[in-house]
């Protein structure tokens, strides 16, 4: 009934409203955002359940969000992405603001890049695509086997295939590099993203060397990672953007990799929390600590296995545990997919799958080189059903 009412409400308000797009400020918390926009804190935060409150801590700096306003400037709805799957939906109904977590509807397109090196692979990728993330992954994955500073030459050929999500007709989230080729000194070098989330060269050897250690030794996993799930009883969407380790208060927490502390402080949802920046655009998060180890402050360099704090029950926590989060290029990923003690070689089954993947991508790259033409990049549309564009069929904002 609520969705039907919203649809009717939007249909009547369609021509008296406008949508504005903003970027989430690095200095904004969800609570400060509500205060700044004079939105009610009680119904939109303090009345939420623990999981919903905690998810608001995951709104990332730089994410594009939308506000629907009347011509008089009154806010009627908001959409704020949390991750690639879910978003915060705030809307006004019968004079009151309501909150819900809803799915993001997006379209994934395969796009490509074909260029001749002019300056360096890193700079030229960013200049052509605007995506520093693609350049970071490309350079990081090849860094063990190629020396771009020494061996890269002007007019070397580079090809990349990547996936880009679109939301409301605009690029959304970070692109995902699927395969790439660079030709240097007449030799082609390839990389491929396997189904296990790791990059391999044409011989099936793993390219990345970033490995995480467990943040707590011999602790039990009490809650797994999930980007999106629907709670069948509560009838609400949920996400858990990390792994929880149950452990007694005071258990030492270890840095999972070498890096630099970029935040160590208190937030209402995650309590005492530490964020560490690592190589290859990885970042780890350690939440609900009872206290920080002395000297663990912003800017501090830490080593893998170094104690950074102690397990606690601070913030929105229902029992002593460590919430451990992992992010790559600002996107939450499953920490258990990266934590390992040794680099494993591909099994026979995995290798057969890899060879099929390699063949498919090699054919696509060869076709691009043959035609000297990349796949079209659809970054701008002439006509977009953009929220409440009057050319579009009226639909509730939660269906976008």
N, C-alpha and C positions, 0 to 999 in steps of 0.2 A: 504493500500500500504506500509506503514511504516513497519508493522509486516512482510509482505512478504519479503521486502528488508532485514530486520534484519535476517530472516531465511536464506536467501541466503548468507548474509555476514558471519553468524556463520558457515554455512556449509563449506565455503571455508577456514575459519580461525580455524576450529575445532582442527586440529592437531598441530597448532602452538600456542595454548593458554593453560593456566592452571588456575585452580580455587584455590584461597587461602581463608581460613576461619579465621576470627578474632573475638574478643570480643570487644564490644564498651567500650571505656575507661570512667571511672567516671569523668575524667577531660575534656572530649570532648563535645563541642557543635557541631551542624551540620556545622556551619560556620567555626569553628576551624578545623574540620575534612576536609572540602574542602581545606582550606589553607594548611594544613599539607600534603595533597596528591596532591597539585598543580593543583587543579581542578578549573575551572572558576566560580567565585562567581556570576557574572552577570546572566548568563543563568541558573545556577543551584540553585540560591536563589533569587536575587533581581528582576529578571524578572517574578518570580512566583506570583500567586495571593495570597491574604491574607490567605485563608484557607490552601493552600499548605504550605506557610511559617510557619503558626502556627503548622501544623502537624509535621514539622521537630523538634519542641520542645519536641515531645512526644517520641523520640528515647530514649530507656531506657538503663541505665548502665548495662553492662554484656550481652546484646543481641548479638547473633552470626550473623555476616553479611558476605557476600561473595563478593570477587573481582575477576573478570576475567582479566587476564593479558596475554599479548603476551610473547614469550620467552625472548624478550628484556626488559621486565618489564613494558611495556606501559599498562596503565589501559584502558580497552575497555568497561567494564560493571560492575555495582555494584547492589547488592540487600541488602537493609537494612530494616528489619521488624520494623513496627511502633507499631502494636498490633497483635492480633491473626488473624486478617482478612486482613490487608493491609500492603504493603511494598513500600518503595521508590525504583524505578528502574531508574538508570542512565545508559545511553548507548551512545556510540559514533557513529555518522552517518554522512558520508560525511565530516569528519574532525571536526565536532562540537558535543559537549556533550548536550544531551537532558535529560529532567526530566519528570517522570510521576509517579503517584500513581496507583498501580495495586493490584489485589487480591493475597492473599497467597493461594496456593493449598496445602492442608495438609490432612493427613489421621488420623483418631482418632481410637485408639485401647483401648479395655478394658483390663487392666492388674490387677494382684492381688499380694498380699504379705501375706505369711504365715510364722510365725516365733515363736520361743520360746524365751521369754524374758531372756536376759543374763545380761544386765546392767540396762537399763531403757527403757520404750517404746520410748521415744524421741530419745535417742542415737541409739537404735537398728534399728528404722525405717530409720534414716539417713544412717547408716552403710550399710543396706541392699539395699536401693533404690538410695541413693545419693540425695534425695529430702528433703531438710529442710522444704519446704512448706508443705508436707504431715505431717511431724512430728508436725509442728506448729498448723495446723488445728486440728489434732487428740487431742493434749494436750489441746488446747484452748476450744474445744467443750465439752470436758469431765470435765473441771476443776471445774464446779459448783457441780458435782455429785460424782466425784471420787477423791481420794487422792492417787496419784501414789507413792509418796514418802513413805507413811505410809503403804499402802495395797498391792502394787505390789511386787510380789515375782519372784525369778528366776524360769524359765520354765513355767510361765504363758503363755497362748496361745493368739496370736494376729493375726487377719485377716483383710485385707483391700482390697477393690475393688476401683479402680480409673481409670480415663480415661487419656490417654497420647496422645498428638498430635505428628505426625511425619511430618517433612518437609525435602524433599531431603533425605529420609531414615534415618534421625537422629531425636532424641527427640527434640521437639520444644515447647517452652512456658512452663508454669507451669502445672503440673498434677492437675487434678480435683478429689478430694476425693468424691466418691459416697456413700460408706457405709463402716462400720467397726464394728468389734466385738473384745472385749477383755474379757478374762475369768480370774477373780481374786477371790481367795478363793472359787473356785467351782461355782461361779455365772457369767453368761454371761451378758455383758453390750453392747448395740448396739447403733449405730448412723446412720442416713440416711440423704442424701441430697434431699430435696423436690424440686419440680418444681419451687417453689417461691424463691429458692436460699438460704433457711435457713436449718440448721441442726436440726433434732429432734431425741429423743430417742425412744425406743420401745413402749412407752406409748403415743407418739405423742406430747410430751412436748418439746418446743423449748429449745435448748441447749445453743446457743450463747446469750450473753447479750450486745453485742456491738450495741449501738443505736446512730445515729447522730441527732443533732438538725439542723434546717435550719440556714444557715449562715447569712441570712438577714430576719428580721421579716416582714411579709406581702408583700413581693416583688413578682412581677409577673415573671413567667418563660417565658423567651423570646426565648429560644432555648433548645431543648431536647437532650438527649444523644443518640448517635448512633455509633456503631463500624464500620459500612460499609453501604454505599448507593451509587448508581450510579446516577449522575446528568443527567437527560434526555436531557437537553439543551446544557450544556457544554460538555457532553460526557466524563465526568471525574468521577473517584471515589472520594468520600468524606467520612469524618468521623468527628464526634464531640464528643470528649472524655471527656464530662462533661456536666453540666447544666448551662445555662446562666440566671442570675437574673437581669432584668432591674431595675435600681434605680438611683436616682440623685447623682451627685458627692458629696462626703462627707458623704454619708450614712454609719453608722458604720457596720463593718463586724465582725461577731462573730465566735469564734472557735467552730466547730461543735462537738467536743469531747475533753476530756482530752488528753493531749499529750505533745510532745516536739518539738519545732521548729527545723527543720533540714536545712532549707534554708529560707532566707529573703533577697531578692536583686532584681536586674533588669536583665531581659532578653529581647532580641529584640522582640520576639513574644508575650510573656505574660506580658511584662512591669514589673511593680512592683509586684512580686509574692512571696507568702509565702507557704512553705510546712511544714506540721505537721505530725509527726509520732505518731500513736496511738497503743493501744494494739492489739493483734491478727493479727499483720502484716498489719494493715490498715494504709493508708496515705491519707491525704487530701491536696488539692491545691487550692489557692485563688489568682486569677490572675487579672491583669489590675487595681490594686489599685492606687489611687491617692497618698497615702502615708501610711507608717506603723505607728501603734501606738508606741509611745516612749517606748523603752525597749524591743520591739519584735525583738530579734536577735537570731542567731543560738545558740542552747543550752538552750533557755528559755523554762521553763515548763509553760503550759497554762491550764486553766480549761474550761470545756464546758460552752459556753455562754460568755466567756471573749472577750472583744473587742481587735482585733489584727490589724485592719487597717481600711481603708475607701475606699468606691467605687470610681473608677476613670475611666480614658479613656486612660491609658498608653499602650504602645506596639502596636500591630496590632489590634487595636480596632476601630470600626466605630461609637461608641456611648457609653455613660456611662453605665457600667454594671459590674457584677462580674461573671467571669467564675469560676465555682466550680467543681473541679475534685476529684474523689475518686478512690483509687487504693488498691487492695489487692494482696499481694505478687507480687508487681510490675505490676499487670495487671489492666487496666482501667475497672471499672464496673460502672453501672448506680447509681449515688448517690440517686435517688429517690426510689430505691429498698431498701435502708437502712434507709433513714430518716423516722422516725415515732415517734409519741408521746407516744404510749403505745404498749406493746407486745400483738398482737392479737392471740386468739386461732384459731385453724383450724375450718373452717366452715364445715358443714356436707358434702358438695361436696368435699372440700379439704381433709377431713378426709378419705373419701372413696378412693380417689386417693392415699393418703398416705398409706393406708392399702394394696392396690395393689402393691405399690412400695416396702413396707416392705416385703410382701410375696415373691416377685421376688428376692430381695436381700438376704433374709433369706435362700431361697433354694440354691442360689449360694454359700453362705458362708458354709452352711451345707455340700454341695458337696465337697468343698475344704477340709473341716475338715475330711470328710469320706475318701477321697482319699489320704489325707495327701499330697496334691500336689497343688501348685498354678498354675494359668494361666501362660503360657510362657511369659516372658518379652522379647520383641524383640527390644533390644537397639542397636544391631549391626547386620549388614547384610553382608553376604559374597560377594554378588554382588548387587551393588546399581547403579541405573542410576543417577549418581551424576553430575548434571549440564551438562558438556560436555565430560563425559567419552566416549572414542571412541567406547566402546561396545554398547553404547546407540544410539538410533535413534536421529539424530541431531534435536534439537528443540530450539526455542528462549528462552532466559533466563526468559522472563516474563511468560512463561507457567509453571514455576516450583513453 
